[in-house]
Amino acid sequence: MKRIFYFLSIVVALVACSDDDNFSSASGLRLTFSTDTLKMDTVFSKTPSATYTFWVHNDNDDGIRLQSVRLAKKNQTGFRVNVDGSYLDNAFGSQVSDLEVRRGDSILVFVELTSTETAQTEPKLVEDDLIFQLESGVEQKVNLRAWSWDAVKMYDVVIEGEQTIESTTPIIIYGGITVPEGRRLNLVNSTLYFHDGAGIECYGDLIIQNCVLRGDRLDRMFDYLPYDRVSGQWKGIHLYESSMTCRLSNTEIRNAENALVLDSAAIDEENVRLGMGNCIVHNAEGYGLKAVNSNIYVANCQFTNTLNDCVLIVGGIADINYCTMAQFYPFSAERGAALRFVNYEGDNDIPLRKLRCEGIILTGYESDVLMGAVRDTIAAFEYQFVNSLLRTPKVDTADSVRFVNVRWETPKDSIQGKQHFKVIDEENLYYDFHLDSLSTAQGLGCYR
């Protein structure tokens, strides 16, 4: 018995040694890769990218030794590479040596990029080849490529006096922008990329013209899903009580937490506190527009896809004309209304002096996306809808006089909900709220 055990031990040892040593340097052997070109997203220059990966497979009957893995341009492009746990060392020519890939096995490669400034206003291609030199002398390569984009970086901005920010290159905001009381910020002809947690805290005046405000992630959550289509990327805009003048025109606010919030302020019927024209507010993790006891005028604007209400009017005065409010928020079934209006907040009565909506489209997933609530019949609760499409049960009570020439939409209509619009792509979270040619809402909304 002892002799048999001894013999089996020798056989096992020999097999193990044979497996360990079963490597070949034959010139015909090749590795295979999960991709021949690693395409990274656009990255801001001097800002670390996300981490990308690809696999290296050995489908041969023998193991393969790697004499080296190196970057063709060494450390000139800003790529950082880790191969199977070993970093390419810049001190040794941006390479790593003496790696093995056993037969039928695979190793994982991690790639990151911090590119240098390009001195260009448009994104510039950055590429390098990752070269795998086999023990046989054969070289195989994977192309690494990305687009680098120069950007202006601003940190914890506090506005002094009246200040204008305008840039043909992207602006990345870290920490946020604060507009103190008595000061004015003009944002003009710019795209602002807000880092996580950053936003605009306004106690003074805010004027925004021809701008895009969004999060700073340029990469993807999944292959099909850019972070730019994910809500909650940055804080949004907050107007405090002392902020009495805000004007937004031809501006897009997307992927914020709460896109635009107005705290309660003294009502001046002669002074419009918030004026918005030709704006898009899309994909917020909270409210699209929340206005508390404010005088607002909104025309030709899109408010779409928010976790809470697309538009919430809490008392005050609101004049809303030819706007599209569509609630197709994809990340939660507990989404709010397309439009909600009330005359209270918490324990406080806030009179709704006037809400007038004309030419609007109000639709969404639910059968009723228009919500009005009154708590105190003594506090004002004045509203009117004119020449609009409303997805809500038809009003047959005494309040019907508040609805003039309204088209009542129901889920049973042949053209309703998302069928009004050109693209509602629920798989890829891509939306185009221009009206489809078959829509019955022609002449209404912001894209009439």
C-alpha positions as CSV (number, residue, x, y, z in Angstrom):
1,M,0.0,0.0,0.0
2,K,2.8,2.4,0.9
3,R,4.5,1.6,-2.5
4,I,1.2,2.4,-4.4
5,F,0.8,5.7,-2.5
6,Y,4.4,6.6,-3.2
7,F,4.0,5.8,-6.9
8,L,0.8,7.9,-7.1
9,S,2.5,10.8,-5.4
10,I,5.3,10.7,-8.0
11,V,2.8,10.6,-10.8
12,V,0.8,13.6,-9.4
13,A,4.1,15.5,-8.9
14,L,5.2,14.8,-12.4
15,V,1.8,15.9,-13.9
16,A,1.9,19.1,-11.8
17,C,5.4,19.9,-13.0
18,S,4.4,19.0,-16.6
19,D,1.5,21.4,-16.4
20,D,3.6,24.2,-14.9
21,D,6.3,23.7,-17.5
22,N,4.0,23.2,-20.5
23,F,4.8,26.5,-22.2
24,S,5.8,26.9,-25.8
25,S,7.7,29.5,-27.7
26,A,6.4,28.3,-31.1
27,S,6.1,31.2,-33.6
28,G,2.6,30.1,-34.6
29,L,1.0,30.6,-31.2
30,R,-1.1,33.7,-30.7
31,L,-3.1,35.4,-28.0
32,T,-6.7,36.5,-28.6
33,F,-8.2,39.7,-27.2
34,S,-11.7,40.7,-26.2
35,T,-11.2,43.8,-28.4
36,D,-8.6,44.9,-30.8
37,T,-9.3,48.6,-30.1
38,L,-10.2,49.9,-26.7
39,K,-12.4,52.9,-27.3
40,M,-12.6,55.2,-24.3
41,D,-15.1,58.0,-24.0
42,T,-14.2,61.7,-24.3
43,V,-12.3,62.8,-21.2
44,F,-11.4,66.3,-20.0
45,S,-7.7,67.0,-20.2
46,K,-5.8,66.7,-16.9
47,T,-8.7,64.9,-15.4
48,P,-8.5,61.1,-14.6
49,S,-10.8,58.9,-16.7
50,A,-12.9,56.0,-15.5
51,T,-11.2,52.6,-15.6
52,Y,-11.7,50.5,-18.7
53,T,-10.9,46.8,-19.1
54,F,-10.3,44.1,-21.7
55,W,-9.4,40.4,-21.6
56,V,-6.4,38.6,-23.0
57,H,-7.1,34.9,-23.8
58,N,-4.9,32.0,-24.4
59,D,-6.9,29.4,-26.4
60,N,-3.9,27.3,-27.3
61,D,-2.9,23.9,-25.9
62,D,0.3,25.3,-24.5
63,G,1.0,28.2,-22.1
64,I,2.5,31.4,-23.5
65,R,5.1,33.6,-21.8
66,L,5.1,37.3,-22.4
67,Q,8.6,38.7,-22.8
68,S,7.1,42.2,-22.3
69,V,3.9,44.3,-22.4
70,R,4.6,47.9,-23.3
71,L,3.1,51.2,-24.6
72,A,4.5,52.1,-28.0
73,K,4.7,55.8,-27.1
74,K,5.9,55.0,-23.6
75,N,4.6,57.7,-21.1
76,Q,3.9,60.4,-23.7
77,T,0.1,59.9,-24.0
78,G,-1.1,59.7,-20.4
79,F,-2.4,56.1,-20.5
80,R,-1.9,54.0,-17.4
81,V,-2.0,50.3,-17.7
82,N,-2.2,47.4,-15.3
83,V,-1.8,43.9,-16.7
84,D,-2.9,41.0,-14.5
85,G,-2.1,43.1,-11.4
86,S,1.3,44.4,-12.6
87,Y,1.6,48.1,-13.5
88,L,3.6,49.2,-16.5
89,D,6.5,51.1,-14.9
90,N,7.4,54.4,-16.5
91,A,10.9,54.0,-15.0
92,F,11.4,51.0,-17.3
93,G,9.9,52.3,-20.5
94,S,6.3,52.0,-19.6
95,Q,6.4,48.2,-19.7
96,V,6.2,45.1,-17.6
97,S,8.1,41.9,-18.2
98,D,7.9,38.1,-17.7
99,L,4.2,37.4,-17.6
100,E,2.5,34.1,-18.2
101,V,-0.8,33.1,-19.7
102,R,-1.5,29.4,-19.1
103,R,-3.4,27.3,-21.6
104,G,-7.1,28.0,-21.6
105,D,-6.6,30.8,-19.2
106,S,-7.1,34.6,-19.4
107,I,-5.7,37.7,-17.8
108,L,-7.4,41.1,-17.3
109,V,-6.0,44.4,-18.4
110,F,-7.0,47.7,-16.8
111,V,-6.6,51.0,-18.6
112,E,-6.9,54.6,-17.4
113,L,-6.1,58.0,-19.0
114,T,-5.1,61.4,-17.7
115,S,-4.3,63.4,-20.9
116,T,-2.4,66.6,-21.2
117,E,-3.9,69.8,-22.5
118,T,-4.3,70.0,-26.2
119,A,-4.5,73.8,-26.7
120,Q,-7.6,73.2,-28.9
121,T,-11.2,74.1,-28.5
122,E,-12.4,70.8,-30.0
123,P,-11.7,67.3,-28.6
124,K,-8.4,65.8,-29.9
125,L,-7.7,62.2,-30.5
126,V,-5.3,60.5,-28.1
127,E,-4.1,57.1,-29.0
128,D,-1.4,54.5,-28.3
129,D,-0.7,50.9,-28.9
130,L,-0.3,48.4,-26.1
131,I,2.2,45.9,-27.5
132,F,2.3,42.3,-26.3
133,Q,5.7,40.7,-27.2
134,L,5.6,36.9,-26.9
135,E,8.5,34.7,-26.0
136,S,8.7,33.7,-29.6
137,G,9.3,37.3,-30.6
138,V,5.9,37.7,-32.1
139,E,4.2,41.0,-31.3
140,Q,0.5,41.6,-31.0
141,K,-1.2,44.9,-30.1
142,V,-4.4,46.5,-28.9
143,N,-5.0,50.1,-29.9
144,L,-6.0,52.4,-27.1
145,R,-7.9,55.6,-28.1
146,A,-9.8,58.4,-26.5
147,W,-10.7,62.0,-27.1
148,S,-9.2,64.6,-24.9
149,W,-11.0,67.9,-24.4
150,D,-9.5,71.0,-22.8
151,A,-11.7,72.6,-20.1
152,V,-11.7,75.6,-17.8
153,K,-11.8,74.4,-14.2
154,M,-13.4,76.6,-11.5
155,Y,-13.5,75.9,-7.8
156,D,-15.8,77.3,-5.1
157,V,-16.8,80.3,-7.1
158,V,-18.1,83.4,-5.2
159,I,-19.3,86.2,-7.5
160,E,-18.1,89.7,-6.8
161,G,-20.1,92.6,-8.0
162,E,-21.5,91.9,-11.5
163,Q,-19.6,89.1,-13.2
164,T,-20.0,87.5,-16.6
165,I,-18.8,83.9,-17.3
166,E,-18.5,83.1,-21.0
167,S,-16.3,80.4,-22.6
168,T,-16.0,78.6,-25.9
169,T,-14.4,75.7,-24.1
170,P,-16.2,73.6,-21.5
171,I,-16.3,74.9,-17.9
172,I,-16.0,72.3,-15.0
173,I,-17.4,73.5,-11.7
174,Y,-16.1,72.0,-8.5
175,G,-17.7,72.9,-5.2
176,G,-20.3,75.2,-6.8
177,I,-21.1,78.8,-7.6
178,T,-22.4,81.2,-5.0
179,V,-24.1,84.5,-6.0
180,P,-24.3,86.6,-2.8
181,E,-27.2,89.1,-2.2
182,G,-26.7,92.3,-4.2
183,R,-24.5,90.7,-6.8
184,R,-25.2,89.5,-10.3
185,L,-24.0,86.5,-12.4
186,N,-24.3,86.5,-16.1
187,L,-23.8,83.1,-17.7
188,V,-23.5,83.5,-21.5
189,N,-22.9,81.1,-24.4
190,S,-21.2,78.4,-22.3
191,T,-21.5,74.8,-21.4
192,L,-21.0,74.2,-17.6
193,Y,-20.2,70.7,-16.3
194,F,-21.0,70.5,-12.6
195,H,-19.1,68.0,-10.5
196,D,-21.0,65.8,-8.0
197,G,-22.4,68.0,-5.2
198,A,-21.9,71.3,-7.1
199,G,-24.6,73.7,-8.1
200,I,-25.6,77.3,-8.1
201,E,-26.6,78.9,-4.8
202,C,-28.2,82.3,-5.7
203,Y,-29.0,85.0,-3.2
204,G,-28.6,87.8,-5.8
205,D,-29.4,88.0,-9.5
206,L,-28.9,85.3,-12.1
207,I,-29.0,85.7,-15.9
208,I,-28.4,82.7,-18.1
209,Q,-28.4,82.9,-21.9
210,N,-27.6,80.2,-24.5
211,C,-26.1,77.8,-22.0
212,V,-26.1,74.1,-21.1
213,L,-25.9,73.1,-17.5
214,R,-25.2,69.4,-16.8
215,G,-23.1,66.9,-14.8
216,D,-19.4,66.4,-15.6
217,R,-19.4,62.6,-16.3
218,L,-18.6,62.1,-19.9
219,D,-18.2,58.3,-19.6
220,R,-20.8,55.5,-19.5
221,M,-22.6,53.6,-16.8
222,F,-23.1,50.8,-19.2
223,D,-22.1,50.4,-22.9
224,Y,-25.5,51.6,-23.9
225,L,-26.0,54.2,-21.2
226,P,-24.0,57.5,-21.0
227,Y,-24.0,59.1,-17.6
228,D,-25.4,62.1,-19.3
229,R,-28.7,60.2,-19.4
230,V,-28.7,59.5,-15.6
231,S,-30.4,61.9,-13.2
232,G,-28.9,63.3,-10.0
233,Q,-25.5,64.2,-11.4
234,W,-25.3,67.6,-9.7
235,K,-27.3,69.8,-7.3
236,G,-29.1,72.2,-9.7
237,I,-30.0,75.9,-9.2
238,H,-31.4,77.2,-5.9
239,L,-32.8,80.7,-5.6
240,Y,-33.1,81.9,-2.0
241,E,-35.5,84.4,-0.6
242,S,-33.3,87.4,-1.4
243,S,-32.9,86.4,-5.0
244,M,-35.6,88.5,-6.9
245,T,-34.4,88.4,-10.5
246,C,-33.6,85.3,-12.5
247,R,-33.8,85.1,-16.3
248,L,-33.2,82.0,-18.4
249,S,-33.3,81.9,-22.1
250,N,-32.3,79.2,-24.7
251,T,-30.8,77.2,-21.8
252,E,-30.8,73.5,-21.0
253,I,-30.7,72.1,-17.5
254,R,-30.3,68.4,-17.3
255,N,-29.5,65.5,-15.0
256,A,-29.6,67.5,-11.8
257,E,-31.0,66.6,-8.4
258,N,-33.5,69.5,-8.2
259,A,-33.1,71.4,-11.4
260,L,-34.6,74.8,-10.3
261,V,-36.0,75.6,-6.9
262,L,-37.3,79.0,-5.8
263,D,-37.7,79.6,-2.1
264,S,-40.6,81.7,-0.9
265,A,-40.2,85.5,-1.4
266,A,-42.2,88.7,-1.1
267,I,-44.6,88.8,-4.1
268,D,-44.4,91.8,-6.4
269,E,-47.1,91.7,-9.0
270,E,-45.1,94.2,-11.1
271,N,-41.9,92.2,-11.0
272,V,-41.5,88.8,-12.5
273,R,-39.0,87.0,-10.3
274,L,-38.3,84.1,-12.7
275,G,-38.6,84.5,-16.4
276,M,-37.9,81.5,-18.7
277,G,-38.1,81.3,-22.4
278,N,-37.1,78.5,-24.8
279,C,-35.5,76.3,-22.1
280,I,-35.3,72.6,-21.5
281,V,-35.4,71.1,-18.0
282,H,-34.9,67.3,-18.3
283,N,-34.2,64.3,-16.2
284,A,-34.0,65.5,-12.6
285,E,-33.8,63.3,-9.5
286,G,-36.1,65.7,-7.7
287,Y,-38.1,68.5,-9.1
288,G,-37.8,70.1,-12.5
289,L,-39.2,73.5,-11.4
290,K,-40.4,74.1,-7.8
291,A,-41.6,77.7,-7.3
292,V,-42.8,78.7,-3.8
293,N,-44.8,82.0,-3.4
294,S,-43.1,83.5,-6.5
295,N,-44.1,85.4,-9.5
296,I,-43.0,83.5,-12.6
297,Y,-43.4,83.7,-16.3
298,V,-42.5,80.7,-18.4
299,A,-42.9,80.3,-22.2
300,N,-41.9,77.8,-24.8
301,C,-40.2,75.5,-22.3
302,Q,-39.9,71.7,-21.9
303,F,-40.1,70.1,-18.4
304,T,-39.7,66.4,-18.6
305,N,-38.8,63.2,-16.7
306,T,-38.4,64.0,-13.0
307,L,-38.6,61.8,-9.9
308,N,-40.8,64.4,-8.2
309,D,-43.1,66.7,-10.1
310,C,-41.9,68.2,-13.4
311,V,-43.4,71.5,-12.3
312,L,-44.7,72.3,-8.8
313,I,-46.4,75.6,-8.1
314,V,-46.8,76.4,-4.4
315,G,-48.9,79.5,-4.2
316,G,-47.9,82.8,-5.8
317,I,-48.4,83.8,-9.4
318,A,-47.5,81.6,-12.4
319,D,-48.1,82.3,-16.1
320,I,-47.2,79.3,-18.2
321,N,-47.5,79.5,-22.0
322,Y,-46.9,76.9,-24.7
323,C,-44.9,74.5,-22.6
324,T,-44.5,70.7,-22.8
325,M,-44.7,69.0,-19.4
326,A,-44.3,65.2,-19.9
327,Q,-43.7,62.7,-17.1
328,F,-41.9,59.6,-18.4
329,Y,-39.2,59.4,-15.6
330,P,-37.6,55.9,-16.1
331,F,-35.8,55.3,-12.8
332,S,-38.8,54.9,-10.4
333,A,-42.5,54.0,-10.6
334,E,-43.1,56.5,-7.8
335,R,-42.7,59.5,-10.1
336,G,-44.5,62.7,-9.4
337,A,-47.1,64.6,-11.5
338,A,-46.3,66.5,-14.7
339,L,-47.8,69.6,-13.0
340,R,-48.9,70.0,-9.4
341,F,-50.3,73.2,-7.9
342,V,-51.2,73.8,-4.2
343,N,-51.9,76.7,-1.9
344,Y,-49.9,75.5,1.1
345,E,-46.6,74.1,2.2
346,G,-46.3,72.2,5.4
347,D,-48.4,74.0,8.0
348,N,-48.3,77.3,6.1
349,D,-51.0,78.7,3.9
350,I,-49.6,80.1,0.7
351,P,-52.3,81.7,-1.5
352,L,-52.3,80.8,-5.1
353,R,-53.1,84.2,-6.5
354,K,-53.0,83.1,-10.1
355,L,-52.0,80.1,-12.2
356,R,-52.8,80.4,-15.9
357,C,-51.7,77.8,-18.4
358,E,-52.3,78.3,-22.1
359,G,-51.3,76.1,-25.0
360,I,-49.6,73.5,-22.9
361,I,-49.2,69.8,-23.4
362,L,-49.5,67.8,-20.1
363,T,-49.0,64.1,-20.5
364,G,-47.1,61.1,-19.1
365,Y,-47.4,57.4,-18.1
366,E,-50.1,57.7,-15.6
367,S,-53.8,58.3,-16.4
368,D,-53.7,61.5,-14.4
369,V,-50.6,63.7,-14.4
370,L,-52.3,67.0,-13.3
371,M,-52.7,67.4,-9.6
372,G,-54.2,70.3,-7.7
373,A,-54.7,70.4,-4.0
374,V,-56.4,73.1,-1.8
375,R,-56.2,72.9,2.0
376,D,-57.7,76.2,3.1
377,T,-60.6,77.5,1.1
378,I,-60.0,80.9,2.6
379,A,-56.6,81.2,1.0
380,A,-56.7,82.0,-2.7
381,F,-56.7,79.1,-5.1
382,E,-57.1,80.7,-8.6
383,Y,-56.2,78.7,-11.7
384,Q,-57.2,78.4,-15.4
385,F,-56.3,76.2,-18.3
386,V,-56.9,77.5,-21.9
387,N,-56.4,75.8,-25.3
388,S,-54.4,72.9,-23.8
389,L,-54.1,69.1,-23.9
390,L,-54.4,67.7,-20.4
391,R,-54.0,64.1,-19.4
392,T,-56.5,64.1,-16.5
393,P,-60.1,63.0,-16.0
394,K,-62.5,65.5,-17.5
395,V,-63.8,68.0,-15.0
396,D,-67.6,68.1,-14.9
397,T,-68.0,70.0,-11.6
398,A,-68.4,73.7,-11.0
399,D,-64.7,74.0,-11.6
400,S,-65.2,73.2,-15.3
401,V,-65.3,76.9,-16.0
402,R,-61.6,77.0,-15.2
403,F,-60.9,74.8,-18.3
404,V,-61.5,76.6,-21.6
405,N,-61.2,74.7,-24.9
406,V,-59.3,71.8,-23.3
407,R,-58.6,68.5,-25.0
408,W,-58.9,65.8,-22.4
409,E,-56.5,62.9,-22.9
410,T,-57.1,59.4,-21.7
411,P,-55.1,56.1,-22.0
412,K,-57.8,54.9,-24.4
413,D,-57.1,57.5,-27.0
414,S,-55.6,56.2,-30.2
415,I,-52.8,58.8,-30.0
416,Q,-51.8,59.5,-26.4
417,G,-49.0,59.7,-24.0
418,K,-45.6,58.8,-25.5
419,Q,-47.2,58.5,-29.0
420,H,-47.2,62.3,-29.3
421,F,-43.4,62.5,-29.5
422,K,-40.7,61.5,-32.0
423,V,-38.6,59.4,-29.7
424,I,-39.4,57.8,-26.3
425,D,-36.6,55.1,-26.2
426,E,-37.2,53.4,-22.8
427,E,-34.3,50.9,-23.3
428,N,-31.6,53.4,-24.1
429,L,-33.2,56.3,-22.2
430,Y,-33.1,58.6,-25.2
431,Y,-35.9,61.1,-25.6
432,D,-36.9,63.6,-28.3
433,F,-40.0,65.6,-27.3
434,H,-40.6,67.2,-30.7
435,L,-44.1,66.3,-31.8
436,D,-44.6,63.3,-34.1
437,S,-46.4,64.1,-37.3
438,L,-49.4,62.0,-36.1
439,S,-49.7,63.8,-32.8
440,T,-53.1,65.3,-32.0
441,A,-51.3,68.0,-30.0
442,Q,-50.1,69.9,-33.1
443,G,-50.1,73.7,-32.3
444,L,-49.5,73.1,-28.6
445,G,-46.5,72.8,-26.4
446,C,-43.0,74.2,-27.0
447,Y,-42.4,72.4,-30.3
448,R,-45.7,73.3,-32.1
